[in-house]
Amino acid sequence: MRRHLEDMERLCGIDEALDAVTRRHPPLADIATSCALLMQARAQAAQALPKTSLLGPQPDASALAERLAGGVPLLGPMMDSLGSAGPELADRLRQAARVVLPAAAQAFPALAPELAKLAVRLDETGQGATLAARMLAAIAPGAGEQAVQALAGELGLEPPALFIAATESLMAVLMAEAALLSDAVDQQSWRQPYCPVCGGGADAGILKEGSEDSEFLIAKAGQLWLHCGQCAALWRFPRMRCAACGSEDPQQLEILTFDGDLRAEHERAQLCKACNTYATMVNMVDRTDRLNLEFLRISLLPLELLAQQRGFRPLAPSPWNTLG
């Protein structure tokens, strides 16, 4: 999918996407610039990581297929065991942090001294590896905010600095994994609302050209692909199904768009009245400009604000869409 879009020259870099967003939505300039710094750093960190998966240099294809058939993401067991992360994952987190933390310091100047202290500690021989593993445990599923606060207090750091450092560095590791593992996903059989690679939620969707089978078909607008907010993988999903609660009742699903904006007619939020959530997406079938998939969450923030003003919650909450 991503290769297909690149072949069509439909994707652009972060700088081009940032310029387009700031020209179109000047009030978003600061938040968009901060986000761009982090996205560029994550991409650079992911590129610099080893070209072998954490699942092994040659993962068992049949075992991976069996895992997916059971609705378990490829990295599901690893993500479930972040509380006891192995040395290889901890080492890759440290490698990613060397690139990500300086960018995070630029993006959040108020936290720069804290992030610098953490970067020094992560580079310490012996202790750095232990700290990386503890950072992963602090953001493990089910750990709760208290885990981050406790570790930050022990280190003499502000919790937001520790949380940003851990999550952004882990996302870089997951992006590297997605680049290696995405081809193992059978897009015709994966039907889950979460990412088949890492289990993350979708931060946006894109509608693209392509033939449809009966399960995915709706009107004439082509295929819906969801974009993972954690690892940046893409996967297909039925267009008129809520990714939060699974509702397919057309009476419960509503499309929200901006009025009077020609470009915005290709941007929409699917509102689900059954669970009071929304999901944003961009229709690329008739759209001719270029976009950056990782930057969609920022370019669609005005639409998210409109949906939230109507009382709906984001499908995938993040620091960017829950600032209010």
C-alpha positions as CSV (number, residue, x, y, z in Angstrom):
1,M,0.0,0.0,0.0
2,R,2.6,2.5,1.1
3,R,4.9,1.5,-1.8
4,H,1.9,1.9,-4.2
5,L,1.3,5.5,-3.0
6,E,5.0,6.3,-3.3
7,D,5.0,4.9,-6.9
8,M,2.1,7.3,-7.6
9,E,4.1,10.2,-6.0
10,R,1.2,10.8,-3.7
11,L,3.3,11.0,-0.6
12,C,5.5,13.9,0.5
13,G,8.1,14.5,3.2
14,I,7.5,16.1,6.6
15,D,8.8,19.5,5.6
16,E,6.4,19.8,2.7
17,A,3.5,18.6,4.9
18,L,4.4,21.1,7.6
19,D,4.6,23.9,5.1
20,A,1.1,23.0,3.7
21,V,-0.5,22.8,7.2
22,T,1.0,26.1,8.5
23,R,-0.1,28.0,5.3
24,R,-3.6,26.6,5.5
25,H,-4.0,26.7,9.3
26,P,-1.6,29.4,10.8
27,P,-2.8,28.8,14.4
28,L,-1.4,25.3,14.2
29,A,2.1,26.5,13.4
30,D,3.6,25.9,16.8
31,I,2.1,22.5,17.4
32,A,2.7,21.4,13.9
33,T,6.4,22.4,14.1
34,S,6.9,20.5,17.3
35,C,5.2,17.4,15.9
36,A,7.3,17.6,12.7
37,L,10.5,17.6,14.8
38,L,9.5,14.4,16.6
39,M,8.3,12.7,13.4
40,Q,11.5,13.4,11.6
41,A,13.5,12.2,14.6
42,R,11.5,9.0,14.8
43,A,12.0,8.3,11.1
44,Q,15.7,8.9,11.4
45,A,16.0,6.7,14.5
46,A,14.0,3.9,12.8
47,Q,16.3,4.0,9.7
48,A,19.4,3.7,11.9
49,L,18.2,0.6,13.8
50,P,19.2,-2.9,12.9
51,K,17.6,-4.3,9.7
52,T,16.6,-7.5,11.5
53,S,13.3,-7.8,13.4
54,L,13.1,-8.3,17.2
55,L,11.2,-11.5,16.3
56,G,14.5,-12.8,14.7
57,P,16.4,-12.5,11.5
58,Q,14.0,-15.0,9.7
59,P,10.7,-15.1,11.6
60,D,8.6,-18.3,11.0
61,A,6.1,-17.3,8.4
62,S,3.6,-20.0,9.4
63,A,3.8,-19.0,13.1
64,L,3.2,-15.4,12.2
65,A,0.2,-16.3,10.0
66,E,-1.2,-18.4,12.8
67,R,-0.8,-15.5,15.2
68,L,-2.6,-13.1,12.9
69,A,-5.4,-15.7,12.3
70,G,-6.0,-15.6,16.0
71,G,-6.4,-11.8,16.0
72,V,-3.0,-11.3,17.7
73,P,-0.7,-8.6,16.2
74,L,2.8,-9.8,15.1
75,L,4.4,-7.9,18.0
76,G,1.5,-8.6,20.4
77,P,3.4,-10.9,22.8
78,M,6.3,-8.4,22.9
79,M,4.0,-5.5,23.6
80,D,2.2,-7.4,26.3
81,S,5.5,-8.2,28.1
82,L,7.0,-4.7,28.1
83,G,7.0,-4.9,31.8
84,S,9.8,-7.5,31.5
85,A,11.5,-6.3,28.3
86,G,14.5,-8.2,27.1
87,P,18.0,-6.7,26.6
88,E,17.6,-6.4,22.8
89,L,14.5,-4.3,23.0
90,A,16.0,-2.2,25.8
91,D,19.2,-1.7,23.7
92,R,17.1,-0.6,20.6
93,L,15.2,1.9,22.8
94,R,18.5,3.4,23.9
95,Q,19.7,3.6,20.3
96,A,16.4,5.4,19.3
97,A,16.6,7.7,22.3
98,R,19.9,9.1,21.1
99,V,18.2,10.5,18.1
100,V,14.7,11.2,19.5
101,L,15.6,13.0,22.8
102,P,17.5,16.0,21.2
103,A,14.5,16.5,18.9
104,A,12.1,16.2,21.8
105,A,14.1,18.9,23.6
106,Q,13.6,21.2,20.6
107,A,9.9,20.4,20.4
108,F,9.4,21.0,24.1
109,P,12.0,23.6,25.3
110,A,10.6,23.6,28.8
111,L,11.5,20.0,29.2
112,A,14.9,20.3,27.5
113,P,17.0,20.1,30.8
114,E,15.0,17.1,31.9
115,L,15.5,15.3,28.6
116,A,19.2,16.1,28.6
117,K,19.6,14.5,32.0
118,L,17.7,11.4,30.9
119,A,19.9,11.1,27.7
120,V,23.0,11.1,29.9
121,R,21.7,8.4,32.2
122,L,20.6,6.2,29.2
123,D,24.2,6.4,27.8
124,E,25.8,5.2,31.1
125,T,27.4,1.8,30.8
126,G,25.4,-0.9,32.5
127,Q,23.0,1.4,34.2
128,G,21.7,2.8,30.9
129,A,20.4,-0.6,29.8
130,T,18.6,-1.1,33.1
131,L,17.0,2.3,32.9
132,A,15.8,1.6,29.4
133,A,14.1,-1.6,30.6
134,R,12.5,0.3,33.5
135,M,11.2,3.0,31.1
136,L,9.6,0.3,29.0
137,A,8.0,-1.2,32.1
138,A,6.7,2.2,33.1
139,I,4.7,2.6,29.9
140,A,3.7,-1.1,29.6
141,P,0.0,-1.9,29.1
142,G,-1.8,-1.7,32.5
143,A,1.1,0.1,34.2
144,G,-0.9,3.2,34.7
145,E,0.3,6.8,35.2
146,Q,1.6,6.0,38.6
147,A,4.4,3.9,37.1
148,V,5.7,6.8,35.1
149,Q,5.3,9.2,38.1
150,A,7.1,6.7,40.4
151,L,10.1,6.2,38.1
152,A,10.3,9.9,37.3
153,G,10.3,10.8,41.0
154,E,13.1,8.3,41.7
155,L,15.2,9.8,38.9
156,G,14.4,13.4,39.9
157,L,12.7,14.1,36.6
158,E,9.3,15.6,35.6
159,P,6.9,12.8,34.6
160,P,6.1,14.4,31.2
161,A,9.8,14.3,30.2
162,L,10.1,10.6,31.1
163,F,6.8,9.7,29.3
164,I,7.7,11.6,26.1
165,A,11.2,10.0,26.0
166,A,9.9,6.5,26.5
167,T,6.9,6.6,24.2
168,E,8.6,8.5,21.4
169,S,11.7,6.2,21.4
170,L,9.5,3.1,21.5
171,M,7.5,4.4,18.5
172,A,10.8,4.7,16.6
173,V,11.5,1.1,17.4
174,L,8.0,0.0,16.3
175,M,8.3,2.0,13.1
176,A,11.5,0.0,12.2
177,E,9.6,-3.2,13.0
178,A,6.7,-2.3,10.8
179,A,9.0,-1.7,7.9
180,L,10.3,-5.2,8.3
181,L,7.1,-7.1,9.1
182,S,4.2,-5.4,7.2
183,D,4.6,-7.7,4.2
184,A,3.8,-10.6,6.5
185,V,0.2,-9.3,7.0
186,D,-2.6,-10.8,4.8
187,Q,-4.6,-7.7,4.2
188,Q,-7.5,-9.8,2.9
189,S,-8.0,-11.7,6.1
190,W,-7.1,-9.2,8.9
191,R,-10.4,-7.6,10.1
192,Q,-9.4,-6.2,13.4
193,P,-9.7,-2.5,14.3
194,Y,-6.2,-2.4,15.7
195,C,-2.8,-2.6,14.0
196,P,-1.8,-6.1,12.8
197,V,1.9,-5.3,13.5
198,C,2.0,-3.7,16.9
199,G,-1.7,-3.6,18.1
200,G,-1.9,0.2,18.2
201,G,-5.0,2.2,17.3
202,A,-5.6,4.1,14.1
203,D,-4.9,7.8,14.2
204,A,-6.4,8.4,10.8
205,G,-7.6,6.6,7.7
206,I,-7.2,7.1,3.9
207,L,-9.6,6.2,1.2
208,K,-7.7,5.1,-2.0
209,E,-8.3,3.9,-5.4
210,G,-8.8,0.2,-5.8
211,S,-11.3,-2.6,-6.5
212,E,-13.4,-3.8,-3.7
213,D,-14.9,-7.1,-2.6
214,S,-18.4,-7.2,-1.1
215,E,-17.4,-6.9,2.5
216,F,-15.5,-3.7,2.0
217,L,-17.6,-2.1,-0.7
218,I,-19.6,1.0,0.0
219,A,-20.7,3.4,-2.8
220,K,-17.9,4.0,-5.2
221,A,-15.1,5.5,-3.1
222,G,-12.7,2.6,-3.0
223,Q,-10.7,1.2,-0.1
224,L,-10.3,2.4,3.4
225,W,-6.8,1.9,5.0
226,L,-6.2,2.7,8.6
227,H,-2.9,4.2,9.7
228,C,-1.4,3.1,13.0
229,G,-0.5,5.9,15.4
230,Q,2.3,3.8,17.0
231,C,4.2,2.1,14.2
232,A,2.9,3.8,11.1
233,A,1.7,0.5,9.5
234,L,-1.4,0.5,7.3
235,W,-4.2,-2.1,7.1
236,R,-7.5,-2.4,5.4
237,F,-10.8,-2.0,7.2
238,P,-14.4,-2.0,6.1
239,R,-15.5,1.5,5.4
240,M,-18.8,1.7,7.2
241,R,-17.8,0.0,10.4
242,C,-16.9,1.8,13.6
243,A,-13.3,0.9,14.6
244,A,-14.2,1.5,18.2
245,C,-17.3,-0.5,18.8
246,G,-17.8,-2.4,15.5
247,S,-21.2,-0.9,14.8
248,E,-22.3,-1.1,11.1
249,D,-25.7,0.5,11.7
250,P,-26.0,3.3,9.1
251,Q,-28.3,5.1,11.5
252,Q,-25.5,5.3,14.0
253,L,-22.8,6.4,11.6
254,E,-22.5,9.9,10.3
255,I,-20.0,11.7,8.1
256,L,-18.8,15.1,9.3
257,T,-17.1,17.6,6.9
258,F,-16.2,21.3,6.8
259,D,-18.6,23.5,4.8
260,G,-17.3,26.0,2.3
261,D,-13.7,24.7,2.0
262,L,-13.0,23.0,-1.3
263,R,-9.9,21.2,0.0
264,A,-11.7,20.1,3.1
265,E,-14.4,18.3,1.1
266,H,-11.9,15.4,0.9
267,E,-11.4,15.4,4.7
268,R,-14.0,13.8,6.9
269,A,-14.7,12.4,10.3
270,Q,-16.9,9.3,10.8
271,L,-19.0,9.9,13.9
272,C,-20.4,6.9,15.7
273,K,-23.4,7.6,17.8
274,A,-23.4,4.1,19.3
275,C,-20.1,4.7,21.2
276,N,-19.7,8.5,20.8
277,T,-16.3,8.3,19.1
278,Y,-15.0,9.6,15.8
279,A,-12.4,8.6,13.3
280,T,-10.8,11.0,10.8
281,M,-9.9,10.1,7.2
282,V,-8.8,11.7,3.9
283,N,-10.3,10.7,0.6
284,M,-7.5,10.3,-1.9
285,V,-9.6,9.0,-4.8
286,D,-10.2,12.5,-6.2
287,R,-7.6,14.4,-4.3
288,T,-4.6,15.5,-6.4
289,D,-2.3,17.1,-3.8
290,R,0.3,15.2,-1.9
291,L,0.2,14.3,1.8
292,N,2.3,12.7,4.5
293,L,0.6,9.8,6.3
294,E,2.3,10.4,9.6
295,F,1.3,14.1,9.5
296,L,-2.4,13.4,8.9
297,R,-3.1,13.6,12.7
298,I,-1.9,17.2,12.7
299,S,-3.4,18.3,9.4
300,L,-6.8,17.0,10.5
301,L,-6.8,18.6,13.9
302,P,-9.3,21.3,12.9
303,L,-11.8,18.6,11.9
304,E,-11.1,16.8,15.2
305,L,-11.9,19.9,17.1
306,L,-15.2,20.2,15.2
307,A,-16.1,16.6,16.1
308,Q,-15.1,17.2,19.8
309,Q,-17.3,20.3,19.9
310,R,-20.2,18.1,18.9
311,G,-19.5,15.9,21.9
312,F,-17.5,13.0,20.3
313,R,-14.3,11.5,21.6
314,P,-11.3,10.6,19.4
315,L,-10.8,7.0,18.4
316,A,-7.1,7.2,19.3
317,P,-6.5,9.9,22.0
318,S,-3.0,11.5,21.8
319,P,-1.3,14.5,23.2
320,W,-2.1,16.3,19.9
321,N,-5.9,15.8,19.9
322,T,-6.6,16.1,23.7
323,L,-4.9,19.4,24.4
324,G,-8.2,21.0,25.3
